[in-house]
Amino acid sequence: MKPPSEMNHNEVLGIELEVLRQEHRDLDLAIAVLAEKSIDHLAVKRLKKKKLHIKDHISRLEDELTPDIIA
């Protein structure tokens, strides 16, 4: 992998996108475990909100990486 100074904008966005996708999957697992054990409903609610925020960020990055094609 190239050092960050040699990477172009799309490569940096691609790496950020993968990191966010992994964090989204990790939150999904954490939410499932907490919800299953019914330990802390407030924590589950906060994690779901964070997961939704990450999903929105992922969507924005995907939109930025996907070129607009006018048909």
Secondary structure, 3 states (H helix, E strand, C coil): CCCHHHCCHHHHHHHHHHHHHHHHHHHHHHHHHHHHHCCCHHHHHHHHHHHHHHHHHHHHHHHHHCCCCCC
